[in-house]
Amino acid sequence: MAEYDIDDLFSWHYGETKEMADRIAAEVMDGKRTAIIQPYIDEYPDTGETWDYTNEELQELIAENRDMYPKKGDINILTNWDGEPQCVIRTTGFGLMHFGDIPIEVAELECGDTDLDAWQDRKEEELLDSLPERAIHAKTILSIEIIEVLEKLVFH
């Protein structure tokens, strides 16, 4: 018996552009990607200042807004940019972390990067490419990251 009813699942894509969403979906489908690491975007100040949350405060932020974030065990449909189902995914872990505190072991879950500096540079470029119209300093946006670890399931 299936652990979920495909008709009851929520569908979405990751990424702010067609190129990014389609690439992420393909990487999950290929098994290269087992995590999504994306900026925590709320209302960032246009001043270029960074938010100074401690790790304890980040955990409180999750607890206070738990219904907004993925939960371990959540099962959903990952689509491409055009909304075409690609696979079913289950969230196996979730957290918020400062960009500079993300260890290589976590970064590796995003397509196997083994060089932390190269991964950080790529993430900054991705962000600036996806938000070119906003004059926001990369360190402001990248100060806090949402990390969702997932596994690909099979369609039933």
Backbone as numpy.savetxt, mean C-alpha at the origin, in Angstrom:
# Nx Ny Nz CAx CAy CAz Cx Cy Cz
-15.36 -26.55 0.73 -16.20 -25.37 0.73 -15.31 -24.12 0.73
-15.65 -23.12 -0.11 -14.88 -21.88 -0.21 -15.02 -21.07 1.07
-13.94 -20.35 1.41 -13.97 -19.53 2.62 -14.57 -18.16 2.37
-15.02 -17.91 1.16 -15.64 -16.63 0.83 -16.60 -16.83 -0.33
-17.54 -15.88 -0.46 -18.46 -15.87 -1.58 -18.00 -14.75 -2.51
-17.56 -15.10 -3.69 -16.99 -14.14 -4.63 -17.93 -12.96 -4.88
-19.23 -13.20 -4.85 -20.19 -12.13 -5.12 -20.28 -11.11 -3.98
-19.80 -11.45 -2.80 -19.87 -10.55 -1.65 -18.59 -9.74 -1.43
-17.58 -9.95 -2.26 -16.30 -9.30 -2.03 -16.25 -7.91 -2.64
-15.52 -7.03 -1.97 -15.28 -5.67 -2.44 -14.14 -5.72 -3.44
-14.22 -4.91 -4.50 -13.19 -4.87 -5.54 -12.52 -3.51 -5.60
-11.21 -3.50 -5.83 -10.50 -2.25 -6.04 -9.14 -2.50 -6.63
-8.48 -1.41 -7.03 -7.10 -1.49 -7.53 -6.23 -0.65 -6.62
-4.93 -0.92 -6.65 -3.94 -0.10 -5.96 -3.26 0.76 -7.01
-2.94 1.98 -6.68 -2.21 2.86 -7.60 -3.04 4.03 -8.04
-2.36 5.13 -8.28 -3.02 6.38 -8.63 -3.09 6.62 -10.13
-2.46 5.78 -10.92 -2.49 5.91 -12.38 -2.77 4.54 -12.99
-3.18 4.54 -14.25 -3.43 3.27 -14.94 -2.16 2.42 -14.98
-1.04 3.05 -15.32 0.22 2.31 -15.40 0.57 1.67 -14.05
0.43 2.42 -12.98 0.78 1.90 -11.66 -0.19 0.80 -11.23
-1.49 1.02 -11.41 -2.49 0.03 -10.99 -2.32 -1.28 -11.76
-2.10 -1.19 -13.07 -1.94 -2.39 -13.88 -0.64 -3.12 -13.53
0.44 -2.36 -13.24 1.71 -2.97 -12.86 1.59 -3.68 -11.52
0.97 -3.04 -10.55 0.81 -3.67 -9.23 -0.02 -4.94 -9.34
-1.12 -4.89 -10.10 -1.96 -6.08 -10.27 -1.17 -7.21 -10.91
-0.37 -6.89 -11.93 0.44 -7.92 -12.59 1.48 -8.50 -11.63
2.10 -7.65 -10.80 3.10 -8.13 -9.86 2.48 -9.04 -8.79
1.28 -8.72 -8.36 0.59 -9.60 -7.40 0.24 -10.91 -8.09
-0.27 -10.83 -9.30 -0.63 -12.05 -10.05 0.59 -12.94 -10.28
1.74 -12.35 -10.57 2.97 -13.12 -10.82 3.60 -13.65 -9.54
3.10 -13.19 -8.38 3.67 -13.61 -7.11 4.90 -12.82 -6.71
5.27 -11.80 -7.50 6.44 -10.97 -7.18 6.16 -10.01 -6.02
4.92 -9.63 -5.85 4.56 -8.63 -4.84 3.65 -9.27 -3.80
4.04 -9.14 -2.54 3.19 -9.64 -1.45 2.91 -8.54 -0.43
3.17 -7.29 -0.81 2.85 -6.17 0.07 2.58 -4.93 -0.77
1.74 -4.08 -0.22 1.48 -2.77 -0.81 1.94 -1.76 0.23
2.85 -0.90 -0.17 3.33 0.15 0.72 3.01 1.46 0.03
2.15 2.23 0.66 1.68 3.47 0.04 1.63 4.58 1.08
1.69 5.81 0.62 1.70 6.92 1.58 0.38 7.03 2.34
0.50 7.39 3.60 -0.67 7.71 4.40 -1.02 9.14 4.04
-2.09 9.33 3.30 -2.49 10.67 2.87 -3.79 11.03 3.55
-3.71 12.06 4.34 -4.89 12.62 4.99 -4.94 14.04 4.48
-4.73 14.98 5.31 -4.63 16.36 4.88 -3.22 16.83 5.17
-2.34 16.73 4.20 -0.96 17.13 4.39 -0.86 18.65 4.30
-0.07 19.24 5.14 0.13 20.68 5.04 0.93 21.01 3.78
0.68 22.15 3.18 1.41 22.57 1.99 2.71 23.27 2.37
3.07 23.24 3.62 4.25 23.96 4.09 5.53 23.17 3.92
5.45 21.89 3.61 6.63 21.06 3.49 7.08 20.50 4.83
6.33 20.76 5.90 6.69 20.23 7.20 6.30 18.76 7.28
7.03 18.01 8.08 6.68 16.61 8.26 5.89 16.44 9.55
5.04 15.44 9.58 4.31 15.14 10.80 5.22 14.38 11.72
5.15 14.66 12.98 6.08 14.06 13.93 5.35 13.09 14.85
4.80 12.00 14.27 4.14 10.97 15.06 5.19 10.00 15.59
5.06 9.60 16.83 5.89 8.51 17.33 5.26 7.21 16.86
6.00 6.11 16.94 5.43 4.82 16.56 4.23 4.47 17.43
4.26 4.85 18.70 3.12 4.61 19.60 1.90 5.40 19.13
2.12 6.65 18.71 1.00 7.47 18.22 0.44 6.90 16.91
1.29 6.31 16.08 0.80 5.68 14.86 -0.13 4.52 15.18
0.22 3.74 16.19 -0.63 2.62 16.59 -1.96 3.13 17.14
-1.93 4.25 17.87 -3.17 4.87 18.36 -4.02 5.36 17.19
-3.38 5.91 16.17 -4.10 6.38 14.98 -4.84 5.23 14.32
-4.17 4.07 14.23 -4.83 2.89 13.67 -6.02 2.49 14.54
-5.80 2.43 15.84 -6.86 1.99 16.76 -8.07 2.92 16.71
-7.83 4.22 16.63 -8.92 5.20 16.62 -9.71 5.17 15.31
-9.07 4.75 14.24 -9.70 4.75 12.92 -9.73 3.36 12.31
-9.89 2.34 13.13 -9.78 0.95 12.71 -10.66 0.60 11.53
-11.85 1.18 11.46 -12.76 0.83 10.38 -12.28 1.34 9.02
-11.32 2.27 9.00 -10.81 2.82 7.74 -9.72 1.95 7.11
-9.12 1.07 7.91 -7.94 0.35 7.46 -8.23 -1.13 7.22
-7.43 -1.75 6.35 -7.57 -3.20 6.17 -7.30 -3.92 7.48
-7.92 -5.08 7.62 -7.73 -5.89 8.81 -7.19 -7.26 8.39
-6.40 -7.85 9.25 -5.90 -9.19 8.98 -7.09 -10.11 8.73
-7.03 -10.85 7.64 -8.11 -11.76 7.28 -9.08 -11.20 6.25
-9.04 -9.88 5.99 -9.92 -9.30 4.97 -9.65 -9.98 3.62
-10.71 -10.28 2.90 -10.59 -10.90 1.57 -11.32 -10.01 0.58
-10.61 -9.64 -0.49 -11.17 -8.74 -1.50 -10.69 -9.14 -2.89
-11.25 -8.50 -3.89 -10.85 -8.74 -5.27 -9.93 -7.60 -5.71
-8.77 -7.96 -6.22 -7.85 -6.98 -6.79 -8.16 -6.87 -8.28
-8.34 -5.64 -8.74 -8.63 -5.40 -10.15 -7.48 -4.64 -10.80
-7.52 -4.55 -12.11 -6.63 -3.64 -12.80 -7.31 -2.26 -12.81
-6.70 -1.30 -13.48 -7.24 0.07 -13.52 -8.67 0.10 -14.08
-8.93 -0.77 -15.05 -10.24 -0.78 -15.72 -11.31 -1.54 -14.96
-10.98 -2.02 -13.76 -11.96 -2.71 -12.93 -12.12 -4.18 -13.25
-11.24 -4.72 -14.08 -11.31 -6.14 -14.43 -10.67 -6.96 -13.31
-11.39 -7.92 -12.74 -10.84 -8.74 -11.65 -9.57 -9.47 -12.09
-8.55 -9.42 -11.22 -7.29 -10.10 -11.50 -7.11 -11.30 -10.58
-7.41 -11.11 -9.29 -7.29 -12.21 -8.34 -7.98 -11.81 -7.03
-8.10 -12.79 -6.16 -8.62 -12.55 -4.82 -7.41 -12.44 -3.91
-7.44 -11.46 -3.00 -6.34 -11.28 -2.06 -6.86 -11.31 -0.63
-6.00 -11.77 0.27 -6.32 -11.76 1.69 -5.25 -10.93 2.40
-5.66 -10.02 3.26 -4.73 -9.24 4.06 -4.20 -10.13 5.18
-2.87 -10.25 5.25 -2.27 -11.07 6.29 -1.57 -10.22 7.35
-1.44 -8.92 7.08 -0.83 -8.01 8.04 -1.07 -6.59 7.63
-1.02 -5.67 8.59 -1.26 -4.27 8.31 -0.58 -3.41 9.35
-0.08 -2.25 8.96 0.49 -1.33 9.92 0.84 0.00 9.29
1.13 0.96 10.14 1.64 2.26 9.71 3.07 2.36 10.23
3.96 2.93 9.43 5.35 3.03 9.83 5.95 4.27 9.16
6.90 4.88 9.83 7.63 5.98 9.21 8.44 5.46 8.04
8.45 6.20 6.95 9.15 5.79 5.74 10.60 5.40 6.04
11.29 6.22 6.79 12.69 5.95 7.09 12.91 4.78 8.02
11.85 4.29 8.68 11.97 3.14 9.60 11.66 1.81 8.94
11.23 1.83 7.68 10.86 0.59 7.00 12.13 -0.21 6.73
12.23 -1.42 7.29 13.43 -2.23 7.09 13.41 -2.91 5.72
14.57 -3.36 5.29 14.68 -4.02 4.00 13.78 -5.25 3.93
13.57 -5.94 5.05 12.71 -7.13 5.05 11.28 -6.80 4.63
10.82 -5.62 4.96 9.48 -5.18 4.56 9.52 -4.69 3.12
10.53 -3.89 2.79 10.65 -3.38 1.42 10.75 -4.53 0.41
11.41 -5.62 0.79 11.55 -6.78 -0.10 10.20 -7.37 -0.50
9.20 -7.22 0.35 7.87 -7.75 0.03 7.26 -7.04 -1.16
7.74 -5.83 -1.44 7.30 -5.08 -2.60 8.25 -5.36 -3.76
8.11 -6.50 -4.37 8.83 -6.88 -5.59 10.28 -7.26 -5.39
10.68 -7.64 -4.20 11.98 -8.23 -4.00 13.18 -7.30 -3.98
12.97 -6.00 -3.77 14.11 -5.10 -3.67 15.03 -5.56 -2.55
16.34 -5.59 -2.81 17.28 -5.99 -1.78 18.21 -4.83 -1.39
18.03 -3.68 -2.02 18.82 -2.49 -1.71 17.86 -1.44 -1.17
17.94 -1.16 0.13 17.00 -0.25 0.77 17.07 1.15 0.18
18.27 1.66 -0.11 18.40 3.00 -0.69 17.72 3.08 -2.05
17.92 2.05 -2.88 17.29 2.02 -4.20 15.77 1.97 -4.07
15.27 1.17 -3.12 13.83 1.08 -2.90 13.27 2.44 -2.47
13.95 3.12 -1.54 13.49 4.43 -1.07 13.47 5.43 -2.22
14.50 5.42 -3.06 14.55 6.33 -4.20 13.39 6.06 -5.16
13.13 4.76 -5.42 12.03 4.40 -6.33 10.68 4.84 -5.77
10.47 4.64 -4.46 9.20 5.04 -3.83 9.01 6.55 -3.92
10.06 7.32 -3.72 9.95 8.77 -3.82 9.60 9.18 -5.25
10.25 8.54 -6.24 9.95 8.83 -7.64 8.50 8.49 -7.98
8.03 7.31 -7.53 6.65 6.90 -7.78 5.68 7.94 -7.25
5.93 8.41 -6.05 5.04 9.38 -5.44 5.03 10.68 -6.23
6.20 11.19 -6.54 6.27 12.45 -7.27 5.67 12.33 -8.66
5.82 11.16 -9.30 5.21 10.94 -10.61 3.69 10.87 -10.53
3.16 10.32 -9.43 1.71 10.16 -9.33 1.02 11.42 -8.83
1.78 12.34 -8.24 1.18 13.59 -7.75 1.92 14.81 -8.30
2.09 14.90 -9.63 2.90 15.99 -10.17 2.27 17.37 -9.99
0.96 17.43 -9.90 0.29 18.73 -9.81 0.34 19.31 -8.40
0.75 18.54 -7.42 0.81 19.02 -6.05 2.26 19.32 -5.68
2.52 20.54 -5.30 3.88 20.95 -4.93 4.11 20.61 -3.46
4.26 19.33 -3.20 4.47 18.87 -1.83 5.82 18.17 -1.76
6.60 18.52 -0.81 7.92 17.92 -0.64 7.76 16.42 -0.38
8.57 15.60 -1.02 8.45 14.14 -0.91 8.54 13.66 0.52
9.38 14.26 1.33 9.53 13.79 2.71 8.27 14.05 3.52
7.48 15.03 3.14 6.21 15.29 3.84 5.27 14.12 3.61
5.07 13.75 2.36 4.17 12.66 2.03 4.73 11.34 2.54
6.01 11.13 2.37 6.60 9.86 2.69 6.96 9.70 4.16
6.48 10.61 4.98 6.82 10.50 6.39 6.13 9.31 7.04
4.93 8.95 6.58 4.19 7.82 7.15 3.69 6.95 6.00
3.91 5.65 6.12 3.49 4.72 5.08 2.48 3.72 5.62
1.52 3.36 4.78 0.57 2.29 5.08 1.19 1.02 4.49
1.31 0.00 5.30 1.88 -1.26 4.84 0.81 -2.34 4.96
0.44 -2.92 3.84 -0.52 -4.02 3.84 0.17 -5.24 3.22
0.30 -6.29 4.01 0.88 -7.54 3.53 -0.28 -8.41 3.09
-0.13 -9.06 1.94 -1.25 -9.83 1.41 -0.80 -11.14 0.79
-1.77 -11.99 0.58 -1.51 -13.22 -0.16 -2.55 -13.34 -1.26
-2.12 -13.90 -2.37 -3.02 -14.09 -3.51 -3.76 -15.40 -3.30
-5.07 -15.35 -3.44 -5.90 -16.56 -3.37 -6.38 -16.89 -4.76
-6.98 -18.01 -4.93 -7.50 -18.45 -6.21 -8.98 -18.10 -6.31
-9.43 -17.73 -7.51 -10.85 -17.51 -7.71 -11.59 -18.84 -7.54
-12.74 -18.79 -6.89 -13.57 -19.99 -6.75 -14.77 -19.88 -7.66
